[in-house]
Amino acid sequence: MLSQTLVEIPKANPVNAAILIVVAAAVVVALIVIGARRTRKSTAGRGGVFSRGRFRQLAAEYGLNPVQVKTLENLVHKYPVPNPYTLFGNGPALDAILQKAIAEIGQQGQTEAVKEANKLTLYRIKQAIEQNSQKKDIRGSSQVASGQEVTLTGPSGTRYPSRVAAVLKDHLAVEVPVDDEGTQIRWKPWTPVHVFLFKSNGQGFSFETRVGGYNQVRGLECLLLKHSNAIQQAVQRRFRRKSVEKPCYFYAVQIMSVGTGREQTKKAVAQTKGALGTILEVSAGGCSVKTSFPLAKGGLVKIEFETEKNRLIGVFGKVKQVRKSQPMGGIMHIQFTQVSRQSLNRINSYVYEIG
C-alpha cells in the first residue's frame, strides 16, 4: 500500500534549472526598474519623470546662478515636492519649501555669519524666480486686475497712490485719490492722467488716459478712467516692495578721510543728531521715507527702523529722488548702499513673509 502512494520525483534537468534562474533574475530586475520609476514619478508628480538636466536648465532660465541651482535641487531631494517644476511658478510650493529650509537653518549649530549667508541664498532664489515668473505683456488697461495698486499723475505733476476697484466695460474704476491731508483729488472730465503700475513680479507698465467721470463702484467713490490700448512697459523693479508705515530715524552721513598718506581711507560717518520720519515702504534694495526735513537728492543717509517689534534694522543709503508733499517736507526715495546680511534677511523676511 505504501509503495502505491509514493510519487516518483524526476531528476532535475540542468537546462531547465538554468532557464528558471534566468527568468527569476529577469523578474527581480523588472521589479527594481518599476520601483525606480515609481520613485521618480512620485518626485515629479504630474510633470512626469523627473529630469535633473531639465530642472537645472529651467533654474538657469529663471536667473539662478550655479550655487542657487544646486541649493534648490538639494531642497527638492530633502523636502519631497509632488512636482518640482511647479517651484518656478513662484507659488505656495516655493514658499513652503523655503520656509522649511529657513526654519531648519535657525536650528543648526553653525555660526551666525554662516546662518545669515545661507538664509540670504534662499531669499535670492525667491527673488530671482519671482522676477522671471509670469512675465506677461499687458496690451490694454482692461487686462489690469482688480486690487492692483496704481500711481496717478495729473496735470500738476503730483503723483497720487490709488487702487483699482473694478474693471468695467469702458472704464478702469480706481479709488478717488487723496492728498496728504486726506482731501479727495477730483479732476474735471477729459483731464489727461498718467497711470503707472507694478505687477507682483516687479514688471512696470504705464499708459496715458483721460478722466471719464466719477461713480460709486462696489461701495467706493471711484474715478473712472477711459480704457487704453497703448500701454508701455517700464523698467522692472528688482525687488518686491511692501508697505511699512512706521516711524524711523535718519541721520545725514558724511564721507571723511581717515589716516594719512597711502594708509588714508574713506569712512562713512553718520551725524549724531537724527531726524524723525515715517518709512512708507521697503524692499531689499531701498525704501521711501516721508519727513518734514528731507535731505537733498544725492545725499547719503543712515536709517534705523523696525519692521517688527524689537527687530531693529540699520541701513545706509543714497537719496535718489525727493518728492514734495503737503503742507511741508517731502518723501525721500532711498537706494540702499550698505546693509548687513542680518538686516537684509530681516527685510526679506518681512517683505516675503517667509522665515
VOBA-1610 file (N, C-alpha, C; in pm, whole numbers, padded with zeros to 5 digits, always signed):
BEGIN
Met+00083-00121+00000Met+00000+00000+00000Met+00086+00125+00000Leu+00189+00126+00084Leu+00277+00241+00095Leu+00346+00268-00036Ser+00388+00156-00099Ser+00459+00173-00225Ser+00369+00231-00332Gln+00237+00216-00318Gln+00145+00266-00420Gln+00121+00417-00404Thr+00145+00471-00285Thr+00122+00614-00262Thr+00245+00699-00292Leu+00356+00641-00307Leu+00477+00718-00336Leu+00474+00772-00478Val+00522+00891-00494Val+00532+00953-00627Val+00677+00962-00664Glu+00704+00927-00781Glu+00843+00928-00827Glu+00882+01071-00865Ile+00988+01121-00803Ile+01037+01256-00830Ile+01142+01249-00939Pro+01115+01318-01048Pro+01212+01311-01158Pro+01340+01385-01122Lys+01446+01344-01182Lys+01575+01410-01159Lys+01575+01549-01226Ala+01637+01644-01159Ala+01641+01781-01212Ala+01717+01787-01343Asn+01660+01861-01437Asn+01723+01882-01567Asn+01810+02008-01560Pro+01939+02000-01585Pro+02028+02117-01575Pro+01983+02233-01663Val+01931+02205-01780Val+01890+02310-01873Val+01770+02386-01817Asn+01672+02307-01764Asn+01554+02370-01704Asn+01590+02457-01584Ala+01684+02411-01505Ala+01728+02487-01387Ala+01790+02620-01428Ala+01867+02616-01532Ala+01932+02739-01580Ala+01829+02839-01629Ile+01726+02787-01700Ile+01620+02875-01751Ile+01546+02941-01635Leu+01517+02859-01529Leu+01448+02913-01412Leu+01529+03025-01345Ile+01657+03008-01338Ile+01744+03109-01276Ile+01740+03239-01356Val+01747+03225-01490Val+01745+03343-01578Val+01613+03417-01564Val+01501+03340-01563Val+01369+03402-01550Val+01356+03475-01417Ala+01403+03410-01309Ala+01395+03472-01177Ala+01475+03602-01172Ala+01592+03600-01231Ala+01676+03721-01234Ala+01609+03833-01311Ala+01544+03796-01422Ala+01474+03896-01503Ala+01360+03960-01425Val+01288+03877-01348Val+01178+03929-01267Val+01229+04028-01163Val+01341+03994-01097Val+01398+04083-00996Val+01438+04216-01058Val+01504+04213-01174Val+01546+04336-01243Val+01424+04421-01279Ala+01319+04355-01329Ala+01197+04427-01367Ala+01135+04497-01247Leu+01133+04428-01131Leu+01078+04488-01011Leu+01158+04610-00966Ile+01289+04600-00979Ile+01376+04712-00941Ile+01351+04832-01030Val+01340+04808-01164Val+01315+04917-01259Val+01181+04984-01231Ile+01078+04901-01207Ile+00944+04955-01179Ile+00947+05040-01052Gly+01017+04991-00949Gly+01027+05066-00824Gly+01096+05198-00844Ala+01203+05199-00925Ala+01276+05323-00950Ala+01189+05422-01024Arg+01111+05370-01123Arg+01023+05460-01198Arg+00917+05521-01109Arg+00862+05438-01019Arg+00761+05489-00928Arg+00817+05597-00837Thr+00941+05576-00793Thr+01005+05674-00706Thr+01024+05806-00778Arg+01071+05797-00905Arg+01092+05919-00980Arg+00962+05989-01012Lys+00857+05911-01041Lys+00728+05971-01072Lys+00670+06038-00949Ser+00693+05979-00832Ser+00641+06040-00709Ser+00710+06172-00682Thr+00833+06186-00731Thr+00906+06311-00716Thr+00860+06412-00818Ala+00833+06364-00940Ala+00796+06457-01047Ala+00648+06485-01052Gly+00565+06397-01000Gly+00420+06419-01000Gly+00365+06420-01140Arg+00271+06512-01164Arg+00207+06517-01293Arg+00302+06559-01404Gly+00415+06612-01367Gly+00511+06654-01468Gly+00583+06538-01532Gly+00560+06417-01488Gly+00624+06300-01546Gly+00754+06268-01474Val+00840+06192-01539Val+00967+06151-01480Val+01055+06273-01456Phe+01110+06282-01336Phe+01194+06396-01301Phe+01325+06390-01376Ser+01361+06498-01440Ser+01486+06508-01514Ser+01574+06612-01447Arg+01686+06568-01395Arg+01777+06661-01329Arg+01828+06767-01428Gly+01856+06723-01550Gly+01905+06817-01651Gly+01801+06923-01685Arg+01676+06879-01701Arg+01569+06974-01732Arg+01547+07070-01617Phe+01553+07019-01493Phe+01535+07103-01376Phe+01644+07211-01370Arg+01767+07171-01394Arg+01878+07268-01391Arg+01865+07371-01503Gln+01819+07326-01619Gln+01801+07417-01732Gln+01695+07522-01700Leu+01583+07478-01642Leu+01477+07570-01604Leu+01527+07670-01499Ala+01601+07619-01401Ala+01653+07706-01295Ala+01742+07815-01353Ala+01826+07778-01450Ala+01913+07876-01514Ala+01832+07978-01593Glu+01726+07932-01659Glu+01639+08022-01735Glu+01570+08123-01644Tyr+01547+08085-01520Tyr+01483+08175-01424Tyr+01584+08261-01348Gly+01708+08261-01395Gly+01807+08353-01340Gly+01886+08304-01222Leu+01877+08174-01187Leu+01953+08122-01073Leu+02097+08095-01114Asn+02191+08132-01026Asn+02331+08101-01053Asn+02360+07957-01009Pro+02479+07902-01043Pro+02507+07761-01010Pro+02489+07725-00863Val+02528+07812-00772Val+02512+07783-00629Val+02364+07775-00593Gln+02285+07868-00645Gln+02142+07869-00616Gln+02072+07748-00678Val+02116+07708-00798Val+02058+07590-00863Val+02082+07466-00779Lys+02206+07449-00733Lys+02241+07334-00652Lys+02166+07335-00520Thr+02151+07454-00460Thr+02078+07466-00334Thr+01933+07424-00351Leu+01868+07474-00457Leu+01728+07440-00480Leu+01711+07291-00511Glu+01804+07235-00585Glu+01799+07093-00616Glu+01812+07008-00490Asn+01898+07050-00400Asn+01913+06978-00273Asn+01785+06985-00190Leu+01717+07100-00195Leu+01592+07115-00121Leu+01484+07023-00176Val+01483+07004-00308Val+01385+06916-00371Val+01401+06773-00321His+01526+06730-00303His+01551+06595-00255His+01527+06584-00104Lys+01552+06693-00032Lys+01538+06689+00113Lys+01392+06699+00156Tyr+01318+06786+00087Tyr+01176+06804+00117Tyr+01097+06769-00009Pro+01058+06642-00024Pro+00993+06596-00148Pro+00877+06686-00191Val+00880+06723-00319Val+00775+06806-00378Val+00704+06723-00484Pro+00569+06719-00482Pro+00495+06639-00580Pro+00539+06665-00724Asn+00562+06791-00756Asn+00608+06826-00890Asn+00710+06939-00878Pro+00840+06908-00880Pro+00943+07010-00859Pro+00936+07126-00957Tyr+00883+07103-01078Tyr+00878+07209-01178Tyr+00783+07322-01137Thr+00688+07294-01047Thr+00596+07398-01002Thr+00666+07504-00917Leu+00785+07475-00869Leu+00860+07573-00789Leu+00887+07699-00869Phe+00896+07685-01002Phe+00927+07800-01085Phe+00804+07885-01115Gly+00689+07844-01060Gly+00569+07925-01075Gly+00557+08031-00967Asn+00655+08035-00874Asn+00657+08135-00768Asn+00529+08133-00685Gly+00485+08013-00651Gly+00362+07998-00575Gly+00384+07941-00437Pro+00279+07886-00376Pro+00288+07831-00241Pro+00391+07719-00227Ala+00413+07640-00334Ala+00509+07530-00325Ala+00650+07583-00298Leu+00688+07691-00367Leu+00820+07750-00346Leu+00830+07810-00206Asp+00729+07884-00164Asp+00731+07947-00031Asp+00740+07842+00079Ala+00669+07730+00062Ala+00666+07625+00166Ala+00803+07561+00182Ile+00869+07532+00071Ile+00998+07465+00078Ile+01106+07559+00134Leu+01096+07689+00101Leu+01192+07786+00154Leu+01168+07809+00303Gln+01042+07808+00344Gln+01009+07825+00486Gln+01069+07712+00569Lys+01057+07589+00521Lys+01115+07475+00592Lys+01266+07488+00602Ala+01329+07528+00492Ala+01475+07538+00490Ala+01525+07648+00584Ile+01458+07763+00585Ile+01499+07873+00672Ile+01479+07836+00818Ala+01369+07768+00850Ala+01345+07725+00988Ala+01453+07628+01034Glu+01496+07540+00944Glu+01599+07443+00982Glu+01734+07510+01001Ile+01763+07614+00922Ile+01889+07686+00938Ile+01899+07745+01079Gly+01787+07795+01130Gly+01787+07854+01264Gly+01817+07755+01374Gln+01798+07626+01347Gln+01820+07523+01447Gln+01958+07458+01436Gln+02033+07495+01333Gln+02164+07434+01311Gln+02269+07497+01402Gly+02375+07423+01426Gly+02480+07469+01516Gly+02591+07544+01447Gln+02560+07617+01341Gln+02661+07693+01269Gln+02676+07832+01329Thr+02778+07904+01286Thr+02796+08041+01332Thr+02685+08127+01274Glu+02658+08240+01339Glu+02553+08330+01292Glu+02584+08381+01152Ala+02712+08404+01124Ala+02751+08454+00991Ala+02715+08354+00882Val+02741+08226+00909Val+02708+08120+00811Val+02558+08107+00796Lys+02484+08114+00906Lys+02338+08104+00900Lys+02279+08217+00815Glu+02327+08339+00839Glu+02274+08453+00764Glu+02308+08441+00615Ala+02427+08391+00584Ala+02465+08373+00444Ala+02377+08269+00376Asn+02347+08161+00446Asn+02261+08056+00389Asn+02117+08106+00370Lys+02068+08183+00466Lys+01934+08240+00452Lys+01927+08334+00331Leu+02031+08414+00314Leu+02032+08511+00204Leu+02029+08440+00069Thr+02097+08325+00061Thr+02093+08247-00063Thr+01950+08204-00095Leu+01875+08163+00007Leu+01736+08120-00014Leu+01648+08236-00057Tyr+01666+08351+00006Tyr+01586+08467-00033Tyr+01618+08511-00176Arg+01742+08500-00216Arg+01779+08539-00352Arg+01724+08441-00455Ile+01706+08316-00417Ile+01637+08220-00505Ile+01494+08267-00527Lys+01428+08306-00418Lys+01291+08357-00427Lys+01283+08479-00518Gln+01376+08571-00500Gln+01374+08694-00578Gln+01397+08668-00726Ala+01492+08580-00758Ala+01522+08550-00898Ala+01402+08485-00967Ile+01341+08388-00900Ile+01225+08319-00960Ile+01108+08415-00974Glu+01087+08500-00874Glu+00975+08594-00879Glu+00992+08693-00995Gln+01113+08740-01015Gln+01138+08838-01121Gln+01114+08779-01259Asn+01138+08650-01274Asn+01131+08588-01406Asn+01006+08501-01426Ser+00919+08497-01328Ser+00797+08417-01342Ser+00682+08503-01390Gln+00594+08441-01464Gln+00471+08505-01509Gln+00497+08638-01579Lys+00608+08647-01653Lys+00631+08768-01730Lys+00530+08773-01845Lys+00456+08879-01850Lys+00348+08888-01948Lys+00321+09034-01981Asp+00310+09062-02109Asp+00279+09198-02150Asp+00131+09229-02125Ile+00105+09350-02080Ile-00032+09398-02068Ile-00059+09483-02191Arg-00150+09439-02277Arg-00175+09508-02402Arg-00283+09615-02391Gly-00361+09607-02284Gly-00467+09705-02265Gly-00503+09718-02119Ser-00559+09834-02081Ser-00593+09856-01941Ser-00703+09762-01893Ser-00777+09702-01986Ser-00881+09607-01946Ser-00822+09479-01888Gln-00689+09458-01905Gln-00622+09340-01851Gln-00569+09363-01711Val-00580+09486-01660Val-00532+09516-01525Val-00628+09452-01425Ala-00574+09390-01322Ala-00656+09317-01226Ala-00714+09409-01119Ser-00831+09374-01070Ser-00890+09446-00957Ser-00800+09430-00835Gly-00786+09538-00758Gly-00698+09536-00642Gly-00557+09582-00674Gln-00526+09600-00802Gln-00392+09644-00842Gln-00365+09786-00792Glu-00250+09805-00726Glu-00210+09938-00682Glu-00157+10017-00802Val-00196+10143-00812Val-00152+10228-00923Val-00108+10363-00868Thr-00033+10435-00950Thr+00005+10573-00919Thr-00051+10662-01028Leu-00125+10766-00988Leu-00189+10856-01084Leu-00118+10991-01082Thr-00091+11044-01201Thr-00027+11175-01213Thr-00114+11264-01299Gly-00158+11378-01242Gly-00242+11472-01315Gly-00161+11583-01380Pro-00226+11687-01426Pro-00158+11797-01495Pro-00052+11868-01410Ser-00069+11871-01278Ser+00026+11941-01191Ser+00158+11866-01176Gly+00158+11738-01210Gly+00279+11657-01196Gly+00289+11586-01063Thr+00197+11613-00971Thr+00196+11546-00841Thr+00144+11404-00857Arg+00207+11310-00792Arg+00168+11169-00801Arg+00084+11130-00680Tyr-00021+11054-00707Tyr-00110+11009-00601Tyr-00129+10858-00608Pro-00113+10789-00497Pro-00138+10644-00498Pro-00287+10614-00498Ser-00326+10506-00563Ser-00465+10464-00566Ser-00469+10313-00589Arg-00590+10260-00606Arg-00607+10117-00624Arg-00725+10092-00718Val-00710+09990-00803Val-00817+09956-00897Val-00930+09888-00820Ala-01051+09945-00831Ala-01167+09888-00763Ala-01238+09787-00851Ala-01241+09814-00983Ala-01309+09724-01075Ala-01267+09756-01218Val-01277+09657-01305Val-01251+09677-01447Val-01386+09671-01518Leu-01433+09787-01565Leu-01562+09797-01631Leu-01547+09785-01782Lys-01658+09786-01851Lys-01655+09766-01996Lys-01576+09876-02067Asp-01602+10002-02031Asp-01539+10114-02099Asp-01441+10191-02012His-01436+10158-01883His-01352+10236-01791His-01278+10146-01692Leu-01171+10202-01641Leu-01099+10142-01528Leu-01141+10223-01405Ala-01210+10159-01312Ala-01257+10229-01191Ala-01151+10221-01084Val-01095+10337-01044Val-00995+10341-00938Val-01046+10428-00825Glu-01003+10397-00704Glu-01045+10477-00590Glu-01000+10621-00608Val-01088+10714-00574Val-01054+10856-00588Val-00930+10886-00504Pro-00823+10939-00565Pro-00701+10965-00487Pro-00720+11079-00388Val-00639+11080-00285Val-00644+11186-00183Val-00504+11242-00162Asp-00497+11366-00116Asp-00367+11426-00087Asp-00324+11392+00055Asp-00215+11451+00100Asp-00161+11417+00232Asp-00253+11459+00346Glu-00346+11550+00319Glu-00439+11594+00422Glu-00569+11516+00419Gly-00580+11420+00325Gly-00700+11339+00316Gly-00808+11398+00227Thr-00778+11506+00156Thr-00875+11570+00067Thr-00876+11498-00068Gln-00995+11467-00118Gln-01006+11398-00246Gln-00959+11487-00361Ile-00889+11424-00453Ile-00844+11492-00574Ile-00943+11458-00685Arg-01015+11558-00732Arg-01116+11535-00836Arg-01084+11621-00959Trp-01034+11556-01063Trp-01005+11627-01187Trp-01132+11636-01272Lys-01136+11736-01357Lys-01252+11753-01444Lys-01254+11646-01553Pro-01372+11613-01605Pro-01381+11517-01717Pro-01290+11559-01832Trp-01229+11461-01895Trp-01136+11474-02007Trp-00999+11525-01966Thr-00977+11541-01836Thr-00842+11577-01791Thr-00746+11462-01818Pro-00630+11489-01880Pro-00533+11381-01904Pro-00471+11332-01774Val-00458+11200-01761Val-00399+11138-01642Val-00300+11032-01685His-00184+11030-01620His-00082+10927-01645His-00096+10820-01537Val-00105+10694-01578Val-00122+10582-01484Val+00003+10495-01487Phe+00054+10462-01369Phe+00173+10377-01359Phe+00142+10266-01259Leu+00187+10145-01292Leu+00162+10031-01202Leu+00276+09931-01208Phe+00291+09857-01100Phe+00387+09748-01092Phe+00312+09619-01064Lys+00341+09513-01140Lys+00286+09382-01109Lys+00364+09321-00993Ser+00315+09209-00940Ser+00378+09147-00823Ser+00519+09100-00851Asn+00552+09067-00977Asn+00687+09022-01009Asn+00781+09137-01043Gly+00734+09261-01027Gly+00820+09377-01048Gly+00810+09440-01185Gln+00733+09382-01276Gln+00717+09443-01407Gln+00640+09574-01395Gly+00690+09676-01462Gly+00625+09805-01458Gly+00556+09838-01589Phe+00440+09903-01582Phe+00365+09943-01701Phe+00307+10082-01679Ser+00291+10157-01788Ser+00231+10290-01779Ser+00148+10317-01904Phe+00051+10406-01888Phe-00029+10447-02003Phe-00094+10581-01975Glu-00131+10649-02084Glu-00199+10778-02076Glu-00348+10756-02097Thr-00429+10828-02022Thr-00574+10815-02035Thr-00638+10949-02001Arg-00771+10949-01995Arg-00843+11071-01959Arg-00956+11037-01861Val-00992+11137-01782Val-01099+11118-01684Val-01233+11105-01757Gly-01306+10998-01724Gly-01438+10977-01784Gly-01551+11018-01692Gly-01522+11040-01563Gly-01626+11079-01469Gly-01603+11016-01333Tyr-01709+11016-01250Tyr-01700+10962-01114Tyr-01826+10882-01086Asn-01811+10778-01003Asn-01927+10699-00966Asn-01891+10609-00849Gln-01993+10558-00781Gln-01969+10461-00675Gln-01961+10321-00736Val-01854+10251-00706Val-01834+10115-00756Val-01797+10026-00638Arg-01880+09925-00615Arg-01857+09833-00503Arg-01845+09907-00370Gly-01928+10010-00356Gly-01932+10084-00230Gly-01820+10185-00214Leu-01739+10209-00319Leu-01627+10301-00311Leu-01647+10418-00406Glu-01603+10537-00363Glu-01603+10652-00453Glu-01490+10634-00553Cys-01526+10623-00680Cys-01426+10589-00781Cys-01413+10692-00891Leu-01290+10705-00937Leu-01257+10784-01055Leu-01261+10689-01174Leu-01336+10726-01278Leu-01347+10640-01396Leu-01249+10688-01503Leu-01154+10600-01536Leu-01053+10632-01637Leu-01082+10553-01764Lys-01079+10621-01877Lys-01109+10555-02003Lys-01002+10451-02035His-01045+10338-02088His-00951+10232-02122His-00852+10276-02229Ser-00734+10219-02224Ser-00630+10249-02322Ser-00567+10119-02371Asn-00535+10115-02500Asn-00466+10000-02558Asn-00321+10034-02590Ala-00277+10152-02549Ala-00139+10196-02575Ala-00060+10192-02445Ile-00033+10072-02396Ile+00040+10056-02270Ile+00187+10030-02298Gln+00273+10099-02226Gln+00417+10084-02242Gln+00476+10013-02122Gln+00576+09928-02149Gln+00643+09858-02040Gln+00757+09943-01987Ala+00763+09958-01856Ala+00867+10038-01792Ala+00976+09946-01737Val+01076+10008-01675Val+01185+09930-01615Val+01130+09842-01504Gln+01177+09718-01499Gln+01129+09624-01399Gln+01198+09647-01265Arg+01119+09646-01158Arg+01178+09652-01025Arg+01257+09526-00999Arg+01367+09541-00930Arg+01449+09424-00899Arg+01393+09348-00779Phe+01332+09420-00684Phe+01286+09355-00562Phe+01141+09395-00532Arg+01068+09303-00471Arg+00932+09331-00428Arg+00934+09431-00312Arg+00835+09520-00310Arg+00822+09618-00203Arg+00702+09585-00115Lys+00707+09636+00008Lys+00595+09616+00099Lys+00576+09740+00184Ser+00450+09775+00208Ser+00418+09891+00290Ser+00459+09868+00435Val+00510+09973+00499Val+00553+09964+00639Val+00473+10060+00727Glu+00476+10190+00691Glu+00403+10294+00767Glu+00440+10292+00915Lys+00571+10299+00943Lys+00618+10301+01081Lys+00722+10412+01098Pro+00736+10463+01221Pro+00834+10570+01244Pro+00976+10521+01226Cys+01064+10612+01189Cys+01206+10578+01174Cys+01288+10703+01208Tyr+01415+10681+01230Tyr+01509+10791+01247Tyr+01611+10784+01135Phe+01647+10899+01082Phe+01751+10902+00978Phe+01855+11008+01012Tyr+01977+10980+00969Tyr+02092+11065+01003Tyr+02168+11096+00875Ala+02202+11222+00855Ala+02285+11260+00741Ala+02424+11197+00758Val+02482+11152+00648Val+02611+11085+00651Val+02713+11165+00570Gln+02832+11178+00627Gln+02941+11245+00558Gln+03055+11146+00536Ile+03125+11160+00423Ile+03242+11078+00393Ile+03366+11153+00439Met+03436+11093+00533Met+03554+11157+00591Met+03679+11075+00562Ser+03792+11143+00551Ser+03920+11077+00530Ser+03980+11039+00664Val+04028+10915+00673Val+04088+10864+00796Val+04230+10819+00764Gly+04326+10862+00846Gly+04465+10824+00824Gly+04536+10922+00733Thr+04663+10893+00705Thr+04743+10982+00620Thr+04819+10899+00517Gly+04863+10969+00413Gly+04946+10905+00311Gly+04875+10789+00242Arg+04953+10682+00219Arg+04900+10565+00150Arg+04795+10491+00232Glu+04799+10510+00363Glu+04706+10441+00451Glu+04575+10518+00470Gln+04564+10629+00399Gln+04442+10708+00410Gln+04324+10634+00347Thr+04212+10629+00418Thr+04091+10562+00369Thr+03971+10653+00389Lys+03865+10621+00320Lys+03740+10694+00332Lys+03646+10620+00426Lys+03574+10692+00508Lys+03483+10631+00604Lys+03353+10709+00611Ala+03242+10636+00610Ala+03111+10699+00622Ala+03080+10724+00769Val+03055+10848+00804Val+03028+10884+00943Val+02891+10949+00951Ala+02803+10889+01031Ala+02668+10943+01048Ala+02666+11049+01157Gln+02592+11156+01135Gln+02578+11258+01236Gln+02507+11202+01359Thr+02539+11258+01475Thr+02479+11206+01599Thr+02335+11252+01617Lys+02300+11366+01557Lys+02165+11418+01569Lys+02081+11372+01450Gly+01975+11297+01477Gly+01892+11247+01371Gly+01760+11321+01360Ala+01683+11286+01259Ala+01552+11346+01237Ala+01447+11235+01230Leu+01326+11269+01266Leu+01218+11171+01268Leu+01147+11168+01133Gly+01113+11049+01089Gly+01039+11034+00965Gly+00948+10912+00974Thr+00879+10885+00865Thr+00793+10766+00856Thr+00837+10685+00736Ile+00878+10562+00758Ile+00916+10476+00646Ile+00787+10420+00585Leu+00764+10451+00458Leu+00638+10417+00393Leu+00640+10276+00335Glu+00747+10241+00268Glu+00759+10108+00209Glu+00906+10069+00204Val+00931+09939+00193Val+01069+09891+00195Val+01082+09771+00104Ser+01201+09753+00050Ser+01236+09635-00029Ser+01380+09601+00004Ala+01430+09494-00055Ala+01570+09456-00032Ala+01667+09556-00095Gly+01615+09644-00181Gly+01703+09739-00249Gly+01690+09882-00203Gly+01584+09913-00128Gly+01568+10051-00086Gly+01439+10073-00010Cys+01408+10201+00016Cys+01287+10235+00090Cys+01246+10378+00057Ser+01129+10417+00103Ser+01085+10556+00091Ser+01052+10608+00230Val+01094+10730+00258Val+01077+10790+00390Val+01011+10927+00375Lys+00901+10946+00447Lys+00833+11075+00448Lys+00878+11153+00571Thr+00914+11280+00552Thr+00965+11360+00662Thr+00943+11508+00635Ser+00941+11585+00741Ser+00930+11730+00727Ser+01062+11794+00688Phe+01172+11718+00704Phe+01305+11774+00675Phe+01385+11677+00587Pro+01346+11663+00461Pro+01416+11568+00374Pro+01556+11616+00337Leu+01645+11521+00314Leu+01778+11554+00265Leu+01770+11581+00115Ala+01870+11646+00061Ala+01871+11678-00081Ala+01902+11552-00164Lys+01861+11556-00289Lys+01889+11447-00381Lys+02041+11426-00389Gly+02085+11300-00380Gly+02227+11268-00382Gly+02289+11258-00244Gly+02214+11300-00142Gly+02267+11294-00006Gly+02276+11152+00047Leu+02374+11129+00134Leu+02393+10999+00197Leu+02321+10997+00332Val+02267+10882+00369Val+02183+10877+00488Val+02195+10741+00556Lys+02180+10743+00688Lys+02166+10620+00766Lys+02025+10617+00821Ile+01959+10502+00811Ile+01821+10490+00855Ile+01810+10378+00956Glu+01734+10401+01062Glu+01707+10299+01162Glu+01555+10284+01176Phe+01506+10162+01166Phe+01362+10138+01176Phe+01337+09994+01219Glu+01212+09964+01250Glu+01172+09829+01288Glu+01060+09782+01195Thr+01074+09662+01141Thr+00965+09601+01065Thr+00873+09526+01160Glu+00931+09473+01266Glu+00856+09404+01370Glu+00911+09448+01505Lys+00835+09425+01610Lys+00875+09471+01743Lys+01008+09410+01784Asn+01097+09497+01832Asn+01228+09457+01883Asn+01319+09397+01776Arg+01294+09427+01649Arg+01383+09381+01541Arg+01436+09504+01468Leu+01533+09571+01531Leu+01588+09695+01478Leu+01672+09667+01353Ile+01653+09751+01253Ile+01727+09739+01128Ile+01799+09871+01102Gly+01927+09863+01071Gly+02005+09981+01037Gly+02068+09966+00900Val+02048+10065+00813Val+02100+10058+00676Val+02158+10193+00636Phe+02246+10190+00536Phe+02298+10312+00476Phe+02244+10321+00334Gly+02219+10443+00290Gly+02164+10458+00156Gly+02196+10593+00095Lys+02145+10611-00028Lys+02163+10735-00102Lys+02027+10783-00150Val+02000+10912-00132Val+01873+10970-00174Val+01873+10983-00326Lys+01785+10907-00392Lys+01780+10908-00539Lys+01679+11012-00590Gln+01579+11041-00509Gln+01476+11136-00552Gln+01401+11188-00431Val+01355+11311-00439Val+01275+11370-00331Val+01146+11424-00395Arg+01034+11378-00344Arg+00904+11424-00394Arg+00838+11510-00286Lys+00803+11633-00322Lys+00744+11724-00226Lys+00608+11674-00180Ser+00575+11704-00055Ser+00444+11668+00000Ser+00388+11788+00074Gln+00258+11788+00090Gln+00191+11900+00156Gln+00163+11866+00303Pro+00164+11963+00396Pro+00186+12106+00372Pro+00334+12144+00365Met+00423+12052+00407Met+00567+12080+00402Met+00643+11948+00400Gly+00770+11958+00368Gly+00854+11838+00368Gly+00843+11762+00237Gly+00874+11633+00243Gly+00871+11553+00122Gly+00895+11406+00151Ile+00898+11329+00044Ile+00922+11185+00053Ile+01054+11154-00015Met+01148+11098+00060Met+01279+11061+00006Met+01274+10917-00046His+01314+10898-00169His+01327+10764-00225His+01475+10727-00216Ile+01502+10624-00137Ile+01641+10593-00099Ile+01682+10456-00151Gln+01800+10452-00211Gln+01859+10326-00256Gln+01963+10282-00154Phe+01952+10158-00107Phe+02047+10109-00008Phe+02185+10094-00070Thr+02286+10136+00006Thr+02426+10122-00039Thr+02505+10026+00049Gln+02462+10011+00173Gln+02531+09920+00265Gln+02431+09863+00365Val+02415+09730+00361Val+02322+09661+00451Val+02387+09533+00499Ser+02383+09506+00627Ser+02437+09380+00678Ser+02348+09264+00634Arg+02402+09144+00632Arg+02323+09027+00594Arg+02206+09006+00689Gln+02230+09030+00816Gln+02123+09012+00914Gln+02009+09109+00888Ser+02041+09236+00863Ser+01937+09335+00835Ser+01866+09304+00704Leu+01943+09262+00603Leu+01883+09229+00473Leu+01789+09111+00486Asn+01827+09012+00564Asn+01739+08896+00585Asn+01613+08933+00662Arg+01625+09025+00756Arg+01507+09071+00829Arg+01411+09144+00736Ile+01466+09223+00645Ile+01382+09292+00547Ile+01315+09191+00455Asn+01390+09093+00407Asn+01334+08991+00319Asn+01226+08910+00389Ser+01249+08878+00516Ser+01151+08803+00594Ser+01021+08880+00605Tyr+01032+09012+00623Tyr+00912+09097+00635Tyr+00840+09110+00500Val+00915+09132+00394Val+00856+09155+00261Val+00789+09028+00207Tyr+00859+08915+00218Tyr+00808+08790+00158Tyr+00728+08705+00257Glu+00730+08746+00385Glu+00659+08671+00490Glu+00704+08525+00493Ile+00835+08507+00479Ile+00897+08375+00485Ile+01009+08384+00587Gly+01010+08297+00685Gly+01118+08298+00783Gly+01086+08382+00905
//
